[in-house]
Amino acid sequence: MRTRITELLGIRYPIIQGGLQGLGRAELAAAVSAAGGLGLITAGCFETRSELEAEIARARVLTDQPVGVNISIGSRRTMSEFVDCICELGVRIVFTSGNNPEPFVERFKRHGMIWVHVAPAVRFAQKAQQLGADGVVLVGFEAGGHPGMDDVALSVLVRKGSTELEIPVIAAGGISDGRSLVAALAWGAEGVQIGTRFVLTRETVLHPGIKQALQQASEHDTVMIERTLRKARRVLRTPQAEAVLELERQGASFEQLRHIVGGDAYLDTILHGHTDRGVLSTGQCIGLFDDVPPAGEVLRSIVEESAVVMQRLHRLVDDAPLSASPR
Ligand SMILES: Cc1cc2nc3c(=O)[nH]c(=O)nc-3n(C[C@H](O)[C@H](O)[C@H](O)COP(=O)(O)O)c2cc1C
C-alpha cells in the first residue's frame, strides 16, 4: 500500500500502533514495525530517562524496522528531558499528543525528525500544521483514551480534516480491521492509528484478568469520564469508572479523583489486575473482537481483509457502470 503516510514514515502499510500508557513498550512496538506498520514506544510508560533509553535500545534489537516514540505532553514532568533523550538517540519519528507541542518543535526540526501531532479536533490539527507538523492524527469520539471534548465522530472529523488540511491525516478511533482501514482511506485519511485492538494482543503486559474482561466487553461497555475536568477520557465501564462519574456529579476536583484516575491506581490495575483501584482506557471497538493474537497477526489480518474489501468494492463498481444512464 502506498500513501503519503507510508512514504513519510518509510513503512509498508499505513497502520500505526498509537501511544498506550503503561502498555506501549518495546515488544509491542517492535512486533508492529516488524510486520510492516509503525510501532510507537510510549515515553509516558517510564519514570526516568535511562528507562526510556533502555526500551529504545531493546526495540532496536528486536527489529531493524523504524520504531517511533509517543510523547504525551503534560503527562510527566520529565517529558522535556525525554524529548532531549530521543533527539540524542537519533529516534527518527515522534508522535506528540496532549497539550500544545510548540515548546518541542524547534528540537524536533533541528534533529531532522519526522513529527506527527495527535489532535482531537481540526482546529488543533491546523495549529500543528502551522507549526510545521509533517502529519496529524485526528481522533474521533469512539476512541479509547482522550478523544477531546467535541464529541465528533471519526467519519466526520476525517472528511473535514482531510479536506481542510494540506498535510496527510491519520484516522484514530474504532479502527480494528480491514473494513475500518478501507473506510478511513475512503474518508480521506492516508493512514490509521490503532489503540484498543493492539491492547488486546499477546505482547502487552496487561494482566490476564483484564485481558479477559476486555474479551468479554461489548461496544456498550465503555464510558466517558473526566469530562468535568475538561480531559474527557473513554474507559472500560467498571464500578470504578461509575464511581468517578458519581464523584464528578458531586463536583469532585482532580485531587479528589486521583486515587482512581491517577498513575499509581492505573499501574496497579493494568499490571496486577486490581480493577477495584483504577480505570483502563478502552475504545468502543472493543465490542468487535474477542481474541488475543500476536500484534503482527493483527496487522497482517487487517491488511489481508482490506484487500478483500477493496476487491469487493471494486466489483460493485464493475456491476453498475457509472456510464449507465439512470432510468
Ligand atoms: C489503554 C490506552 C492507553 C492510551 N494511552 C495513550 C497515550 O499514552 N498517549 C497517547 O497519545 N494516546 C494514548 N491512547 C490513545 C491511542 O494512542 C489511540 O489514539 C486510540 O486508542 C485510538 O482509538 P481506538 O482505541 O479506538 O483504536 C491510549 C489508548 C488506550 C486504549
The ligand as an SDF file (V2000), in Angstrom:
LIG
                    3D

 31 33  0  0  0  0  0  0  0  0999 V2000
   -5.0600    1.7940   27.0560 C   0  0  0  0  0  0  0  0  0  0  0  0
   -4.8200    3.0180   26.2110 C   0  0  0  0  0  0  0  0  0  0  0  0
   -3.8150    3.9090   26.5590 C   0  0  0  0  0  0  0  0  0  0  0  0
   -3.5590    5.0330   25.7580 C   0  0  0  0  0  0  0  0  0  0  0  0
   -2.5040    5.8530   26.0960 N   0  0  0  0  0  0  0  0  0  0  0  0
   -2.1670    6.8660   25.2480 C   0  0  0  0  0  0  0  0  0  0  0  0
   -1.0030    7.6500   25.4940 C   0  0  0  0  0  0  0  0  0  0  0  0
   -0.2770    7.4430   26.4680 O   0  0  0  0  0  0  0  0  0  0  0  0
   -0.6950    8.6450   24.6250 N   0  0  0  0  0  0  0  0  0  0  0  0
   -1.4690    8.8890   23.5110 C   0  0  0  0  0  0  0  0  0  0  0  0
   -1.1510    9.7770   22.7240 O   0  0  0  0  0  0  0  0  0  0  0  0
   -2.5930    8.1640   23.2640 N   0  0  0  0  0  0  0  0  0  0  0  0
   -2.9420    7.1630   24.0890 C   0  0  0  0  0  0  0  0  0  0  0  0
   -4.0500    6.3880   23.8070 N   0  0  0  0  0  0  0  0  0  0  0  0
   -4.8180    6.6440   22.5590 C   0  0  0  0  0  0  0  0  0  0  0  0
   -4.3170    5.7750   21.3940 C   0  0  0  0  0  0  0  0  0  0  0  0
   -2.9980    6.0920   21.0350 O   0  0  0  0  0  0  0  0  0  0  0  0
   -5.1980    5.8960   20.1440 C   0  0  0  0  0  0  0  0  0  0  0  0
   -5.2080    7.2150   19.6360 O   0  0  0  0  0  0  0  0  0  0  0  0
   -6.6370    5.4760   20.4110 C   0  0  0  0  0  0  0  0  0  0  0  0
   -6.6520    4.3370   21.2180 O   0  0  0  0  0  0  0  0  0  0  0  0
   -7.3480    5.1880   19.0910 C   0  0  0  0  0  0  0  0  0  0  0  0
   -8.6490    4.7180   19.2820 O   0  0  0  0  0  0  0  0  0  0  0  0
   -9.0260    3.1530   19.4430 P   0  0  0  0  0  0  0  0  0  0  0  0
   -8.7330    2.8370   20.8750 O   0  0  0  0  0  0  0  0  0  0  0  0
  -10.4580    3.1070   19.1220 O   0  0  0  0  0  0  0  0  0  0  0  0
   -8.1560    2.3850   18.4940 O   0  0  0  0  0  0  0  0  0  0  0  0
   -4.3560    5.2700   24.5930 C   0  0  0  0  0  0  0  0  0  0  0  0
   -5.3850    4.3890   24.2710 C   0  0  0  0  0  0  0  0  0  0  0  0
   -5.6280    3.2740   25.0530 C   0  0  0  0  0  0  0  0  0  0  0  0
   -6.7240    2.3260   24.6430 C   0  0  0  0  0  0  0  0  0  0  0  0
  1  2  1  0
  2  3  1  0
  2 30  2  0
  3  4  2  0
  4  5  1  0
  4 28  1  0
  5  6  2  0
  6  7  1  0
  6 13  1  0
  7  8  2  0
  7  9  1  0
  9 10  1  0
 10 11  2  0
 10 12  1  0
 12 13  2  0
 13 14  1  0
 14 15  1  0
 14 28  1  0
 15 16  1  0
 16 17  1  0
 16 18  1  0
 18 19  1  0
 18 20  1  0
 20 21  1  0
 20 22  1  0
 22 23  1  0
 23 24  1  0
 24 25  2  0
 24 26  1  0
 24 27  1  0
 28 29  2  0
 29 30  1  0
 30 31  1  0
M  END
$$$$
